[in-house]
């Protein structure tokens, strides 16, 4: 029997929606290959909101999702803690749970430079300028202004850089991303959450 796995994402803008929404589903499919079950990973359900609305977004996603990803859920929950309706509890493994629905919430950290980790995927877009990309994937975490590097790398066709995020997410080399320390940490936390949910 197949087991469904529906991820959720608390997004903060077009980069989150276009890039992270696709990337999360891809990485989850890769992780559940080690599952003893046949796992059907669904498309990432996304709620875009401002930072002060993260608690509400988590509650909305928790009704339908098995696992939620958020960039900065900890601070929002600290602010909301006294209201009693949306609290988090932590575990020793670092994964946090939305207490009302017991849905694991995994922090994404700083994701802004992740699309820069694989020059080959940008080379597949005619007109891209690869000169500003780091020599190795882990170097993206030392890029001071990722948005500026993304804008300089994207093809010059008069389109905003966000128009390329979905393509990058679908084609970026996951092995290259795994060399980015922050990404590797996120994958490790996600694997822990999947184990806790019984998928692995």
URTA-V183718 format. One record per helix or strand of 2 or more residues. SS is the DSSP state (2 for helix, 1 for strand). FROM is the first residue (numbers start at 1). TO is the last residue. Records with the same first field share a line. If there is no record, write none. Layout:
# URTA-V183718
SS=FROM-TO, FROM-TO
This chain:
# URTA-V183718
1=2-5, 7-11, 38-41, 45-48, 67-70, 88-90, 96-98, 103-107
2=14-34, 51-62, 73-83, 114-116, 119-123, 137-142, 146-153, 161-171, 174-177, 181-196
